[in-house]
Amino acid sequence: MAKTENLAQTKDVARAKALNLSISTKHGVEISNFLRYKRTDFAKKLMEEVIEFKRAVPFRRFDQDLGHKAGMSGGRFPQKAAQEFLRLIKTAEANAQVKGFDITSLKIVKLVANKAAIPMTGSRLRYATKRTHLEIEVAPVKVTKIVKEKSVKKTKEAPVKEATSHKKEKSTEGVKTS
């Protein structure tokens, strides 16, 4: 069964791919989960902070034997992967600009890190054992104006019906008070 894409959806996004990157797939997955559904300017700032060791990436899935970082549970500073993600985000922004989107209001709607084919390793070729594919899609954020209207409660004054009680009133004539 062939996979079909909605044409309206493909016009509203800008894509970028990076194939066979020499970064850890685990780091790619954790950074992807960290940046997904964030704005691109915010994501670029985060990646620059990770490269400068100012902010750690929280590791949620691959967190065994991982030390705590300030303000979070387990985390790391994957610099090499952060540089590749920063390059990928900038490429996606450039693609969005070519499509005519406003690059100040872009949001990451899809960010995926997949394991790539591992090259033949052994003896002298031992150095290149990690490979990862990265894919990103960004879309412009639709700015909606939120109009807060003061809700005026209109109270209708209904005529008050007097309740008539059908119960007999108890008389206090036979009760002695001291």
C-alpha positions in Angstrom: 0.0 0.0 0.0 1.5 3.3 -1.1 1.8 6.1 1.4 0.1 9.3 0.2 0.7 12.8 1.6 -1.7 15.6 1.8 -0.7 18.2 -0.7 -2.0 21.0 1.4 0.2 19.9 4.3 3.4 19.7 2.1 3.0 23.3 1.0 2.8 24.6 4.6 6.1 23.2 5.8 9.8 23.5 4.9 12.0 20.5 5.2 15.7 19.7 5.6 17.5 16.4 5.9 21.0 15.4 7.0 22.1 11.9 6.1 24.9 9.7 7.5 26.1 12.1 10.1 28.8 10.8 12.4 26.9 11.5 15.7 25.4 9.2 18.2 21.9 8.1 17.5 21.1 8.2 21.2 22.2 11.8 21.4 20.1 12.6 18.3 17.0 11.0 19.8 17.3 12.9 23.1 18.0 16.2 21.3 15.1 15.6 19.0 12.7 15.1 22.0 14.1 18.2 23.6 13.6 20.5 20.6 10.4 19.1 19.1 7.5 21.6 19.0 9.7 24.5 19.9 10.3 27.7 17.9 13.4 27.7 15.7 14.9 30.9 17.2 14.5 29.3 20.7 15.9 26.0 19.5 19.0 27.7 18.0 19.6 29.5 21.2 19.3 26.2 23.2 21.8 24.5 20.9 24.3 27.3 21.2 24.0 27.1 25.0 24.6 23.3 24.8 27.7 23.8 22.7 29.0 26.4 25.3 28.3 24.0 28.3 25.7 26.5 29.7 22.7 24.3 29.4 22.4 20.5 29.4 20.0 18.4 27.3 17.7 16.3 29.6 18.1 12.6 28.8 14.8 10.8 29.5 15.1 7.6 27.6 18.8 6.8 27.7 19.3 7.9 31.3 20.9 4.9 33.0 23.9 5.7 35.2 23.6 9.4 34.2 24.4 12.2 36.6 22.0 14.9 37.6 22.4 18.4 36.2 21.3 21.7 37.6 17.6 22.2 37.3 16.8 18.7 35.9 17.3 15.0 36.6 19.8 13.4 34.2 21.4 15.3 31.3 24.5 15.7 29.1 26.2 18.2 26.9 26.3 16.5 23.4 28.4 19.1 21.6 29.0 17.3 18.4 25.3 16.4 17.9 24.2 20.0 18.9 26.4 21.4 16.2 24.7 19.2 13.6 21.3 20.1 14.9 22.1 23.8 14.8 23.3 23.4 11.2 20.1 21.5 10.3 17.8 24.2 11.9 19.5 26.9 10.0 19.1 25.0 6.8 15.4 24.5 7.4 15.0 28.2 8.1 16.8 29.0 4.8 14.4 26.6 3.0 11.4 28.3 4.7 12.7 31.7 3.6 12.9 30.5 0.0 9.3 29.3 0.2 8.3 32.7 1.4 7.6 32.0 5.1 8.3 34.5 7.8 11.4 33.0 9.5 10.7 34.9 12.8 7.7 32.8 13.5 8.7 29.2 12.6 7.9 26.2 14.8 9.5 22.8 14.6 6.7 20.4 13.8 8.7 17.3 13.0 12.2 16.4 14.2 13.4 12.8 13.9 16.7 11.0 14.4 17.1 7.6 12.9 19.9 5.1 12.9 21.7 5.0 9.6 23.7 2.1 8.1 26.9 1.5 10.0 29.9 1.4 7.8 32.2 -1.5 7.6 34.4 -1.3 10.6 37.6 -3.1 11.5 41.3 -2.5 12.0 42.1 0.8 10.5 38.4 1.7 9.8 37.5 1.6 13.5 37.0 5.3 13.8 33.7 5.7 12.0 31.2 3.5 13.8 28.3 5.9 14.5 25.9 7.1 11.8 22.5 9.0 12.2 20.0 10.4 9.8 18.2 13.6 10.9 15.0 15.1 9.4 13.3 18.3 10.3 10.1 20.1 9.2 9.3 23.6 10.2 6.0 25.4 9.7 5.0 29.0 10.3 3.1 29.6 13.5 -0.4 30.9 12.8 -0.8 34.0 14.9 -4.2 34.3 16.3 -5.4 37.3 18.1 -7.0 36.6 21.3 -9.7 39.1 22.1 -10.7 39.1 25.7 -14.2 40.4 26.0 -15.5 41.4 29.3 -18.4 39.1 29.9 -21.3 41.1 31.0 -23.7 39.0 32.9 -27.2 40.0 32.1 -29.4 39.2 35.0 -33.0 39.1 34.4 -35.0 40.1 37.3 -37.7 37.5 37.6 -40.7 38.2 39.7 -40.2 36.6 43.1 -42.9 34.1 43.9 -43.9 34.0 47.5 -43.9 30.5 48.8 -47.0 29.6 50.7 -46.5 27.0 53.3 -49.1 24.5 53.9 -47.7 23.2 57.1 -49.4 24.0 60.3 -47.5 26.4 62.6 -46.8 25.1 66.0 -48.2 27.1 68.7 -46.1 28.0 71.7 -49.0 28.7 74.0 -48.6 25.6 76.2 -44.8 26.0 76.7 -43.5 27.4 80.0 -40.5 29.6 79.8 -38.6 30.5 83.0 
